[in-house]
Amino acid sequence: MTVEAGASLVVTGGTFNGNVTVLDDGFLDAQGTTLKGSLTSTDGFGFYLAGGTKVGAVKVSSDKFPDRGTYAYLNGATVDGDFTAGVGEVYAEAVSFNGNVTGTNVAYVDLVNSVVAKDITVTGAKLGAVACASEFYGNASYTGNSKALQIGANGPVVGCEQASYWAGDLTVSGNKADVHVSNNIVRGNLSGADNDPAPTGSNNRVRGTVSGQFEDLAPETASRGAAATHERSADVDGRRGAAKAAAHATGPADL
């Protein structure tokens, strides 16, 4: 199934047996829907998967429009395959990722109250990343990111009161960002070097070794809390609202 260029598709309680492709400036809103194949968005406006929606592998990429503010938003969804994004905004809340999660040169990768069964790798995120109240069962790497990294609990991007759990190694290196690493349980190693400024944080319980800039981690200070929040694209709600209104006016597709 293909969401054609510039088109919007709103689905509630549907099932797609094959792969789904979102083309240039296309938009997909899926609630309580099963996508048995993969979801690929190339130069798409974006997609919103919520309400128990399930999907296989997910890939977000650019071709002719690398500067488009595409987005991948998930809330209460399950991704059974790998999730790979090379552009745009990635926000997931209450999401189960059963494969790897990779964000490269995106705007940000924010995970809240979510579970990643395998590895997570975030590299070159322009606004940084958040890992809040989440569980990670592979290795984790945050490298070469900018602006703000909030790994663990409360930080400058979102309020977060619960700890995050890391079953493997957690590596945070080479970031030109405000790096906050607090309230984490790490069964592997916690390491990192060449972060500028040096990371801050507290209350990290590490089963393995602690090395690099995390050996003598300075506590967070109020002056370090001024980083910009990761605000989603301003026209996202407008596009979703217009798509839903059009779908309601047209009526059921009767497929």
N, C-alpha and C positions, 0 to 999 in steps of 0.2 A: 504494500500500500504506500502511496506517495502523496504527501502534502505538497501540492504544486507551489511554484514561486508566487509569493505574495498572498497565498491562501491561508485560511484559518480553519482548523478542525477541532470541534469540541465533542468529546466522547464521554458518556457516563455508562458504566456497566457493560462495556463492550468487550469483544474478544477478537484479536488479530492473530491468525495462525501463521502468518509469514513475517517478513521483516518490514519495518516502517522507516521511511525516509522523509526527512523534512528538508525542502529545497530553499533556495534564496528568499529570505524574508518570510518564510513560512512559519506558522505557529501551530503548536499542538497542545491542547488542554485535555488531559485524560484523568478521569476520576473513577476509581473502582474498576479499572479496566485491565485486562490481561493482554500483554504483547508477548506472544510465545517466541518470537524471533528477536532480532536486534533492533535498536533504534539508532539511526544515524542522522545527525543534523549538520549540513554543510552550508555555511553562510546563512543559516536560518535565523529568524528573529528569536526563536527559542522554544522551550517547552516547559510545561508544568505538569508533573506527575504526582498525584495525591490520592488520598482516600483508599489506600490499599492496592493501588495500581502495582502490577508486577511486570517486569521487563527482563529480557535477556541482557546481552552486552549493550553498552551505550557508548557512542563515539560522537564528540562534538569537535568540529574542525572548520577551517576557513579555506576558501579557494580564491575567489576574486575580491572578497571584501574582508581582509584581515583586521580592519579597524572597526568593524561593526560590533556594537555592544550586545552580542548575542548572550542568551542566558540559559542556564540549566537549573531549574528549581524543582526540588523534590520534597514532599512532605508526607510522611506515612506511607512510603513506597518501598518496594523490594527490587534490587538489581541483582539478578542471578549471575551475570557474567562480569567481565571487567568494565570499569567505567573510566573512559579516557577523554580528557578535554584538552584541546590545544588553543582555545580562544574563549573569551567571554567570562561570565560570572557563574560560579558554581556554589549553590547553597542547598544544603540537605539538613532536614530536621526529622528525627524519628525514622530514619531510613536504615534498612539492612542491605549492606553491600556484601555479596557473597564471593566476589572476586577482588582483584586489585583496583585501587583508586589512583589515578595519575592525573595531575594537573601541570601543564607546561606552558609558560608564557601566557597564562590566563590573567584576568583581573584579580580574582581571589578564589580560594577554596575554603568555604566555611562549613564545618560539620558540627551539628548540635544534637546531642542525645541520639547518636547514631552508632552503628556497629560496622566495622570493616573486618572481614574474615581473613583477608590476606594483606599484602603490603600497601602502604600509602606513600606516594612520592609527590611532593609539591616543589616545583622548580621555576624560578623566574616569575612568580606572581607579583604583579605590579602593585597591588594593595596589600599583599600578604595573605594570611590564612588564620583560621580559628579552628581549634579542636576543643570542644566544650562538652563535658559530661558524656563522653563517648568511650567506646571500647575498640581496641585495635589488636588483632591477633597475629599480625605479621610484623615485619620491620617497618619503621617509619623514617622518612628522610625529608627535611625541609631545608632547601639549599638555594642560595642566590635570590631570595625574595626581598621585596621592598616594603616600606611603610610600617606595617605592624604585624607581628606574629604573636598570637595569644594561644599558647599551648597549655591547656589545663583549665584552671578556674578563672576567677574574676580578672578582667583586663580592660584595656581601653576600647575594645570593639563591642563586646556584649557582656552583660552581667551573667555570671555562671557560678552557682554555689556548690556543685557536685564535682567530684574528682573524675579524671580520665584514667583509663587503664590501658597499659601497653604491654602486650605479652612478649614482644621481641625487643630489638634495639631501637632506641630513639636518637636520631642524629640531627642536630641543628647547626648548620655551618654556612659561613660565607654570606650571611644575610646583611643587607644594608637597611636595617629596620629596627624599630623598637621591639625587642624580643622579650616576652614575658613567659616564663615557664614555672608554673606553680601548681601545687595540689595534684600531682601525678603519681600513679603507682606504676613503676617500670620494672618488669621482671628481667629484662635484658640489661644492656648497658645504656647509659646516658652520656653522650659525648657531643662535642662541637668546638669549632675554632673559627677565627676570622670573622666573627660577627661584630659589626660596627654600627652603633655602640655595643658594648658588652651586654650580654643578657642579664636580666634580673629575675628574681623569683624566690620561692620558699616552699617548704612543706612537700618536698618531693621524696618519695620512698623508693629507693632503687635497690633491687636485688643483686644486679651485676656490678660493674665498675662505673665510677663517675670520673670523667676525664675532661681535659681542655678547659674551656671557660666555665664549665659547670662545677669544677672542684671547689671554688670559693665564690659561690653565687651570691651576689649582693641582693639584699631585699628590695622589693619594689618601693618606689617613692612616688609621692603625689605628682611631682614634676614630670614623671615619665608617662602620665596618663592622658596626654593631650592628643594622641593620634586620632586621625579621622576614622569614623565608623565605615563599615563596608555597606554603603547604601546601594540598593538595587536600582536598575535603570528606571528613570522617571516615567517612561511610557509603558512599563510592563502592565500595570493595573489597567491603563487605558486600553491596551490591546486585548487583554483578557475580557474586560467588560464589553467591548465592542463585539468580540467574537461570540460571547455568550448571548448577547442581545440578538445578533443576527441568527444564531442557531434557534433561539426561542421563536423568533418571528417566522422562520422557515418551517419549523416543525420537525418531527422525527424523520430520519432518513429512510426508515423501513427497509433496511438492508437484509 
